[in-house]
Amino acid sequence: MERLILILVSIGLAILDNSIIPFFSIHEGYPSLLFTFAIAYSLVNKREKSVFIGIVTGI
């Protein structure tokens, strides 16, 4: 169940990254919510979960 929620959150952040976040650019640059989430999730959790989020997000 946790993996399903993680996949759904990743899909939601990918959609936000490509649709809404470009409107908040500063000097034509904007941060990636999906990349930020993946790094933060990997730092907090164990190695196995970190590898899974890396595979899901494509890092």
MMTF fields as JSON, N, C-alpha, C and O atoms, coordinates in Angstrom:
{
  "mmtfVersion": "1.0.0",
  "mmtfProducer": "UNKNOWN",
  "numBonds": 235,
  "numAtoms": 236,
  "numGroups": 59,
  "numChains": 1,
  "numModels": 1,
  "chainsPerModel": [1],
  "groupsPerChain": [59],
  "chainIdList": ["A"],
  "bondAtomList": [4, 2, 8, 6, 12, 10, 16, 14, 20, 18, 24, 22, 28, 26, 32, 30, 36, 34, 40, 38, 44, 42, 48, 46, 52, 50, 56, 54, 60, 58, 64, 62, 68, 66, 72, 70, 76, 74, 80, 78, 84, 82, 88, 86, 92, 90, 96, 94, 100, 98, 104, 102, 108, 106, 112, 110, 116, 114, 120, 118, 124, 122, 128, 126, 132, 130, 136, 134, 140, 138, 144, 142, 148, 146, 152, 150, 156, 154, 160, 158, 164, 162, 168, 166, 172, 170, 176, 174, 180, 178, 184, 182, 188, 186, 192, 190, 196, 194, 200, 198, 204, 202, 208, 206, 212, 210, 216, 214, 220, 218, 224, 222, 228, 226, 232, 230],
  "bondOrderList": [1, 1, 1, 1, 1, 1, 1, 1, 1, 1, 1, 1, 1, 1, 1, 1, 1, 1, 1, 1, 1, 1, 1, 1, 1, 1, 1, 1, 1, 1, 1, 1, 1, 1, 1, 1, 1, 1, 1, 1, 1, 1, 1, 1, 1, 1, 1, 1, 1, 1, 1, 1, 1, 1, 1, 1, 1, 1],
  "groupList": [{"groupName": "MET", "atomNameList": ["N", "CA", "C", "O"], "elementList": ["N", "C", "C", "O"], "formalChargeList": [0, 0, 0, 0], "bondAtomList": [1, 0, 2, 1, 3, 2], "bondOrderList": [1, 1, 2], "singleLetterCode": "M", "chemCompType": "L-PEPTIDE LINKING"}, {"groupName": "GLU", "atomNameList": ["N", "CA", "C", "O"], "elementList": ["N", "C", "C", "O"], "formalChargeList": [0, 0, 0, 0], "bondAtomList": [1, 0, 2, 1, 3, 2], "bondOrderList": [1, 1, 2], "singleLetterCode": "E", "chemCompType": "L-PEPTIDE LINKING"}, {"groupName": "ARG", "atomNameList": ["N", "CA", "C", "O"], "elementList": ["N", "C", "C", "O"], "formalChargeList": [0, 0, 0, 0], "bondAtomList": [1, 0, 2, 1, 3, 2], "bondOrderList": [1, 1, 2], "singleLetterCode": "R", "chemCompType": "L-PEPTIDE LINKING"}, {"groupName": "LEU", "atomNameList": ["N", "CA", "C", "O"], "elementList": ["N", "C", "C", "O"], "formalChargeList": [0, 0, 0, 0], "bondAtomList": [1, 0, 2, 1, 3, 2], "bondOrderList": [1, 1, 2], "singleLetterCode": "L", "chemCompType": "L-PEPTIDE LINKING"}, {"groupName": "ILE", "atomNameList": ["N", "CA", "C", "O"], "elementList": ["N", "C", "C", "O"], "formalChargeList": [0, 0, 0, 0], "bondAtomList": [1, 0, 2, 1, 3, 2], "bondOrderList": [1, 1, 2], "singleLetterCode": "I", "chemCompType": "L-PEPTIDE LINKING"}, {"groupName": "VAL", "atomNameList": ["N", "CA", "C", "O"], "elementList": ["N", "C", "C", "O"], "formalChargeList": [0, 0, 0, 0], "bondAtomList": [1, 0, 2, 1, 3, 2], "bondOrderList": [1, 1, 2], "singleLetterCode": "V", "chemCompType": "L-PEPTIDE LINKING"}, {"groupName": "SER", "atomNameList": ["N", "CA", "C", "O"], "elementList": ["N", "C", "C", "O"], "formalChargeList": [0, 0, 0, 0], "bondAtomList": [1, 0, 2, 1, 3, 2], "bondOrderList": [1, 1, 2], "singleLetterCode": "S", "chemCompType": "L-PEPTIDE LINKING"}, {"groupName": "GLY", "atomNameList": ["N", "CA", "C", "O"], "elementList": ["N", "C", "C", "O"], "formalChargeList": [0, 0, 0, 0], "bondAtomList": [1, 0, 2, 1, 3, 2], "bondOrderList": [1, 1, 2], "singleLetterCode": "G", "chemCompType": "PEPTIDE LINKING"}, {"groupName": "ALA", "atomNameList": ["N", "CA", "C", "O"], "elementList": ["N", "C", "C", "O"], "formalChargeList": [0, 0, 0, 0], "bondAtomList": [1, 0, 2, 1, 3, 2], "bondOrderList": [1, 1, 2], "singleLetterCode": "A", "chemCompType": "L-PEPTIDE LINKING"}, {"groupName": "ASP", "atomNameList": ["N", "CA", "C", "O"], "elementList": ["N", "C", "C", "O"], "formalChargeList": [0, 0, 0, 0], "bondAtomList": [1, 0, 2, 1, 3, 2], "bondOrderList": [1, 1, 2], "singleLetterCode": "D", "chemCompType": "L-PEPTIDE LINKING"}, {"groupName": "ASN", "atomNameList": ["N", "CA", "C", "O"], "elementList": ["N", "C", "C", "O"], "formalChargeList": [0, 0, 0, 0], "bondAtomList": [1, 0, 2, 1, 3, 2], "bondOrderList": [1, 1, 2], "singleLetterCode": "N", "chemCompType": "L-PEPTIDE LINKING"}, {"groupName": "PRO", "atomNameList": ["N", "CA", "C", "O"], "elementList": ["N", "C", "C", "O"], "formalChargeList": [0, 0, 0, 0], "bondAtomList": [1, 0, 2, 1, 3, 2], "bondOrderList": [1, 1, 2], "singleLetterCode": "P", "chemCompType": "L-PEPTIDE LINKING"}, {"groupName": "PHE", "atomNameList": ["N", "CA", "C", "O"], "elementList": ["N", "C", "C", "O"], "formalChargeList": [0, 0, 0, 0], "bondAtomList": [1, 0, 2, 1, 3, 2], "bondOrderList": [1, 1, 2], "singleLetterCode": "F", "chemCompType": "L-PEPTIDE LINKING"}, {"groupName": "HIS", "atomNameList": ["N", "CA", "C", "O"], "elementList": ["N", "C", "C", "O"], "formalChargeList": [0, 0, 0, 0], "bondAtomList": [1, 0, 2, 1, 3, 2], "bondOrderList": [1, 1, 2], "singleLetterCode": "H", "chemCompType": "L-PEPTIDE LINKING"}, {"groupName": "TYR", "atomNameList": ["N", "CA", "C", "O"], "elementList": ["N", "C", "C", "O"], "formalChargeList": [0, 0, 0, 0], "bondAtomList": [1, 0, 2, 1, 3, 2], "bondOrderList": [1, 1, 2], "singleLetterCode": "Y", "chemCompType": "L-PEPTIDE LINKING"}, {"groupName": "THR", "atomNameList": ["N", "CA", "C", "O"], "elementList": ["N", "C", "C", "O"], "formalChargeList": [0, 0, 0, 0], "bondAtomList": [1, 0, 2, 1, 3, 2], "bondOrderList": [1, 1, 2], "singleLetterCode": "T", "chemCompType": "L-PEPTIDE LINKING"}, {"groupName": "LYS", "atomNameList": ["N", "CA", "C", "O"], "elementList": ["N", "C", "C", "O"], "formalChargeList": [0, 0, 0, 0], "bondAtomList": [1, 0, 2, 1, 3, 2], "bondOrderList": [1, 1, 2], "singleLetterCode": "K", "chemCompType": "L-PEPTIDE LINKING"}],
  "groupTypeList": [0, 1, 2, 3, 4, 3, 4, 3, 5, 6, 4, 7, 3, 8, 4, 3, 9, 10, 6, 4, 4, 11, 12, 12, 6, 4, 13, 1, 7, 14, 11, 6, 3, 3, 12, 15, 12, 8, 4, 8, 14, 6, 3, 5, 10, 16, 2, 1, 16, 6, 5, 12, 4, 7, 4, 5, 15, 7, 4],
  "groupIdList": [1, 2, 3, 4, 5, 6, 7, 8, 9, 10, 11, 12, 13, 14, 15, 16, 17, 18, 19, 20, 21, 22, 23, 24, 25, 26, 27, 28, 29, 30, 31, 32, 33, 34, 35, 36, 37, 38, 39, 40, 41, 42, 43, 44, 45, 46, 47, 48, 49, 50, 51, 52, 53, 54, 55, 56, 57, 58, 59],
  "secStructList": [7, 2, 2, 2, 2, 2, 2, 2, 2, 2, 2, 2, 2, 2, 2, 2, 2, 2, 2, 6, 4, 4, 4, 4, 7, 5, 6, 6, 5, 7, 7, 7, 2, 2, 2, 2, 2, 2, 2, 2, 2, 2, 2, 2, 1, 7, 2, 2, 2, 2, 2, 2, 2, 2, 2, 2, 2, 6, 7],
  "xCoordList": [0.824, 0.0, 0.873, 0.554, 1.974, 2.87, 3.489, 3.667, 3.813, 4.402, 3.398, 3.763, 2.136, 1.101, 0.939, 0.838, 0.914, 0.804, 2.02, 1.894, 3.186, 4.415, 4.393, 4.826, 3.896, 3.788, 2.784, 3.043, 1.639, 0.627, 1.136, 0.859, 1.873, 2.455, 3.474, 3.53, 4.269, 5.264, 4.601, 5.07, 3.524, 2.796, 2.203, 2.266, 1.627, 1.07, 2.121, 1.873, 3.28, 4.348, 4.901, 5.286, 4.943, 5.394, 4.423, 4.843, 3.137, 2.134, 2.271, 2.214, 2.452, 2.642, 3.914, 3.933, 4.976, 6.247, 6.09, 6.725, 5.258, 5.133, 3.999, 3.959, 3.077, 1.923, 1.869, 1.629, 2.081, 1.879, 3.181, 3.261, 4.181, 5.424, 6.147, 6.786, 6.09, 6.758, 6.241, 6.948, 5.033, 4.502, 5.176, 5.076, 5.854, 6.534, 8.038, 8.806, 8.462, 9.892, 10.519, 9.875, 11.781, 12.575, 13.744, 14.574, 13.81, 14.84, 14.842, 15.898, 13.656, 13.425, 13.938, 14.263, 14.013, 14.412, 13.466, 12.98, 13.208, 12.333, 12.778, 13.325, 12.544, 12.969, 12.021, 10.866, 12.505, 11.688, 11.147, 11.911, 9.829, 9.211, 9.473, 9.695, 9.449, 9.661, 11.083, 11.281, 12.066, 13.456, 13.672, 14.338, 13.112, 13.24, 12.591, 13.159, 11.411, 10.725, 11.535, 11.662, 12.08, 12.846, 14.097, 14.419, 14.793, 15.997, 15.641, 16.298, 14.606, 14.192, 13.714, 14.04, 12.955, 12.461, 13.624, 13.619, 14.606, 15.76, 16.62, 17.181, 16.724, 17.523, 16.874, 17.568, 15.555, 14.834, 14.691, 14.714, 14.543, 14.242, 15.458, 16.549, 15.233, 16.31, 16.695, 16.059, 17.737, 18.309, 17.326, 17.257, 16.564, 15.635, 14.559, 14.229, 14.019, 12.996, 13.605, 12.948, 14.847, 15.532, 15.747, 15.583, 16.11, 16.291, 14.959, 14.906, 13.882, 12.563, 12.125, 11.634, 12.291, 11.886, 12.768, 12.296, 14.021, 14.895, 14.451, 14.51, 14.009, 13.516, 12.209, 12.014, 11.315, 10.008, 10.161, 9.49, 11.033, 11.168, 12.131, 12.172, 12.894, 13.791, 15.118, 15.749, 15.547, 16.827, 17.947, 19.115],
  "yCoordList": [-1.19, 0.0, 1.26, 2.258, 1.184, 2.343, 2.633, 3.791, 1.578, 1.771, 2.384, 3.214, 1.981, 2.55, 4.039, 4.833, 4.415, 5.836, 6.598, 7.716, 6.006, 6.641, 6.851, 7.894, 5.877, 6.005, 7.086, 7.881, 7.131, 8.151, 9.558, 10.498, 9.704, 11.009, 11.419, 12.585, 10.474, 10.772, 11.193, 12.116, 10.526, 10.908, 12.301, 13.115, 12.577, 13.909, 15.004, 16.071, 14.752, 15.749, 15.929, 17.036, 14.861, 14.98, 15.832, 16.63, 15.664, 16.483, 17.944, 18.833, 18.198, 19.576, 20.191, 21.368, 19.387, 19.88, 20.379, 21.357, 19.718, 20.057, 21.018, 21.581, 21.22, 22.057, 23.372, 24.416, 23.357, 24.561, 25.25, 26.478, 24.5, 25.07, 25.981, 26.934, 25.752, 26.697, 28.131, 29.064, 28.323, 29.671, 30.422, 31.647, 29.708, 30.313, 30.409, 30.379, 30.522, 30.544, 31.886, 32.935, 31.808, 32.988, 32.984, 32.074, 33.988, 34.067, 32.8, 32.243, 32.356, 31.194, 29.886, 28.96, 29.799, 28.569, 28.263, 29.173, 27.0, 26.613, 25.254, 24.437, 25.015, 23.752, 22.617, 22.854, 21.418, 20.24, 19.694, 19.317, 19.656, 19.118, 17.624, 17.127, 16.916, 15.472, 15.133, 14.225, 15.852, 15.615, 15.954, 15.211, 17.069, 17.469, 16.447, 16.096, 15.967, 14.946, 13.655, 13.048, 13.233, 11.99, 12.072, 11.117, 13.181, 13.342, 13.381, 12.73, 14.138, 14.22, 12.861, 12.471, 12.146, 10.823, 9.848, 9.031, 9.933, 9.038, 9.316, 8.392, 10.569, 10.911, 10.44, 10.104, 10.414, 10.068, 8.558, 8.069, 7.813, 6.387, 5.514, 5.996, 4.203, 3.233, 3.044, 3.586, 2.273, 2.085, 1.452, 1.872, 0.442, -0.243, 0.705, 0.688, 1.523, 2.485, 3.587, 4.122, 3.917, 4.928, 4.441, 5.203, 3.181, 2.614, 2.583, 2.878, 2.228, 2.174, 3.551, 3.677, 4.581, 5.929, 6.397, 7.119, 6.008, 6.356, 5.709, 6.331, 4.469, 3.777, 4.39, 4.588, 4.689, 5.254, 6.626, 6.926, 7.459, 8.821, 8.923, 9.952, 7.889, 7.89, 8.569, 9.057, 8.607, 9.244, 8.256, 8.58],
  "zCoordList": [0.0, 0.0, 0.0, -0.647, 0.739, 0.798, -0.573, -0.95, -1.304, -2.637, -3.6, -4.433, -3.492, -4.353, -4.086, -5.022, -2.826, -2.463, -2.962, -3.462, -2.83, -3.301, -4.818, -5.309, -5.542, -7.0, -7.368, -8.271, -6.682, -6.966, -6.652, -7.397, -5.559, -5.22, -6.28, -6.671, -6.738, -7.773, -9.082, -9.747, -9.448, -10.662, -10.505, -11.427, -9.337, -9.087, -9.149, -9.71, -8.584, -8.623, -10.032, -10.41, -10.804, -12.197, -13.008, -13.846, -12.761, -13.451, -13.044, -13.893, -11.753, -11.284, -11.863, -12.224, -11.95, -12.504, -13.933, -14.328, -14.692, -16.109, -16.422, -17.516, -15.49, -15.814, -15.046, -15.652, -13.756, -12.937, -12.55, -12.591, -12.184, -11.667, -12.662, -12.218, -13.979, -14.9, -14.801, -15.182, -14.302, -14.139, -12.988, -12.908, -12.106, -10.963, -11.187, -10.225, -12.418, -12.721, -12.338, -12.369, -11.982, -11.667, -12.638, -12.615, -13.482, -14.527, -15.38, -15.679, -15.764, -16.619, -16.027, -16.77, -14.727, -14.063, -12.918, -12.246, -12.699, -11.606, -11.063, -11.803, -9.773, -9.176, -9.556, -9.909, -9.483, -9.758, -8.441, -7.552, -8.327, -7.119, -6.983, -5.878, -8.089, -8.06, -7.618, -6.81, -8.139, -7.75, -6.272, -5.552, -5.829, -4.428, -3.507, -2.473, -3.869, -3.075, -3.025, -1.962, -4.153, -4.201, -3.328, -2.621, -3.369, -2.544, -1.063, -0.251, -0.705, 0.702, 1.211, 2.332, 0.408, 0.797, 0.972, 1.893, 0.101, 0.18, 1.405, 1.995, 1.784, 2.964, 4.256, 5.215, 4.286, 5.512, 5.686, 6.816, 4.599, 4.679, 4.426, 4.12, 4.565, 4.413, 2.952, 2.049, 2.743, 1.412, 0.422, -0.733, 0.868, -0.034, -0.552, -1.738, 0.329, -0.079, -0.943, -1.836, -0.674, -1.481, -2.909, -3.861, -3.053, -4.39, -5.127, -6.32, -4.431, -5.068, -5.549, -6.671, -4.731, -5.161, -6.31, -7.188, -6.324, -7.441, -8.739, -9.8, -8.658, -9.852, -10.326, -11.525, -9.397, -9.756, -10.395, -11.383, -9.847, -10.361, -11.536, -12.211, -11.788, -12.937, -12.687, -13.624, -11.453, -11.124, -11.372, -11.16]
}
